[in-house]
Amino acid sequence: MPRPSPEPARAVEGKCARCAGSTCCTYATQKIPAPRSKADFDHLLWQVAHGGVEVFQDDDGWHLLIPGRCEHLRPGGGCGIYATRPQVCRDYANDWCELDEPAARHFRRHFRDYAALLAYCRTRFRRWP
């Protein structure tokens, strides 16, 4: 279970203050069931065909990566609703974050777009439409 995030002062004097792009606040991830069938992969193809949506697999399983900057992120990188932020933000601990190392270094598979996932589907399944 993630540790609660640090109080604003600790976050500012720690990693969050050194992260120029507030990377963790510029995308969302959603864990998804591991795709197994052609139908599962066909559905993933539909998802990655939409505006920058990506799919990756890491040690925790399969995930959608959805780009989008949090609307509450201030120009300096602080949170505009820190005191009332959602629970997922409260639970986030930055003991390890993208400032330490890009998350992508731990991806087993990463499909940035439709073409990349389609190529994988064609190698995974002997007969792909």
C-alpha positions in Angstrom: 0.0 0.0 0.0 1.4 3.4 -0.9 2.6 5.7 1.9 0.6 8.9 2.4 2.2 11.8 0.5 4.3 14.2 2.4 3.0 17.5 3.7 3.4 20.5 1.3 6.6 21.7 3.0 8.3 18.3 2.9 7.2 17.8 -0.7 8.5 21.2 -1.7 11.9 20.7 -0.1 12.2 17.2 -1.5 11.8 15.7 -4.9 8.6 17.6 -5.9 10.5 20.9 -5.8 13.2 19.5 -8.1 10.9 18.0 -10.7 10.7 20.7 -13.4 7.8 19.2 -15.3 5.7 17.8 -12.5 5.8 14.5 -14.5 3.5 12.5 -12.3 0.7 15.1 -12.8 0.8 15.0 -16.6 -0.7 11.5 -17.2 -3.0 9.0 -15.6 -2.6 5.2 -15.6 -5.3 2.6 -15.3 -4.6 -1.0 -14.5 -6.5 -3.3 -16.9 -7.0 -7.1 -17.1 -4.2 -8.9 -18.9 -5.2 -9.3 -22.6 -5.2 -12.9 -23.7 -7.5 -13.3 -26.6 -7.8 -11.7 -30.0 -10.9 -9.9 -28.8 -8.9 -8.5 -25.9 -6.2 -7.2 -28.1 -8.7 -5.9 -30.6 -10.2 -3.8 -27.8 -6.7 -2.5 -26.9 -6.2 -1.5 -30.5 -9.4 0.6 -30.3 -8.1 2.2 -27.1 -4.6 3.1 -28.4 -6.2 4.6 -31.5 -7.4 7.5 -29.4 -5.3 10.6 -29.0 -2.0 9.5 -27.3 -3.4 6.6 -25.3 -0.7 4.0 -24.7 -0.6 0.5 -23.3 2.2 -0.9 -21.2 3.0 -4.0 -19.2 5.3 -4.0 -16.2 5.8 -6.2 -13.1 2.4 -5.1 -11.8 0.5 -6.1 -15.0 -1.1 -4.3 -17.9 -2.0 -0.6 -17.9 -3.4 2.2 -20.0 -1.4 5.4 -20.0 -3.5 8.4 -20.7 -1.8 11.7 -21.3 -3.3 14.8 -19.7 -2.0 17.5 -17.4 -3.9 17.8 -14.1 -6.1 20.9 -14.3 -5.1 21.8 -10.7 -1.3 21.8 -11.4 0.0 25.3 -10.9 2.6 26.9 -13.1 5.3 26.3 -10.5 4.4 22.7 -10.1 2.4 22.9 -6.9 -1.1 21.6 -6.4 -3.9 24.1 -6.5 -6.2 21.9 -4.4 -3.6 20.3 -2.1 -5.8 20.4 1.0 -8.7 18.8 -0.8 -6.9 16.6 -3.4 -8.4 13.2 -4.3 -7.4 10.2 -2.2 -5.2 8.7 -5.0 -3.1 11.8 -4.8 -3.0 11.6 -1.0 -1.9 8.0 -1.2 0.9 8.7 -3.6 4.4 8.6 -2.1 7.4 9.9 -4.0 9.9 7.5 -2.5 10.4 6.4 -6.1 9.2 8.5 -8.9 10.0 9.6 -12.4 12.6 12.1 -11.0 14.6 9.0 -9.9 14.2 7.0 -13.1 11.7 7.0 -16.0 9.0 4.4 -15.3 9.4 3.3 -18.9 12.7 1.6 -18.0 10.6 -1.0 -16.2 8.1 -1.7 -19.0 8.2 -5.2 -20.3 6.1 -4.1 -23.3 5.1 -0.7 -24.4 2.8 0.2 -27.2 2.7 3.9 -28.0 0.3 3.7 -30.8 -2.0 1.6 -33.0 0.8 0.5 -35.4 3.1 -0.8 -32.7 0.3 -2.8 -31.0 -0.9 -4.1 -34.4 2.6 -5.3 -35.2 2.7 -7.2 -31.9 -0.7 -8.7 -32.5 0.4 -10.0 -35.9 3.4 -11.8 -34.3 1.5 -13.1 -31.2 -1.4 -14.6 -33.2 -0.7 -16.7 -36.3 -3.9 -15.5 -38.0 -4.6 -11.8 -37.4 -7.2 -10.2 -39.6 
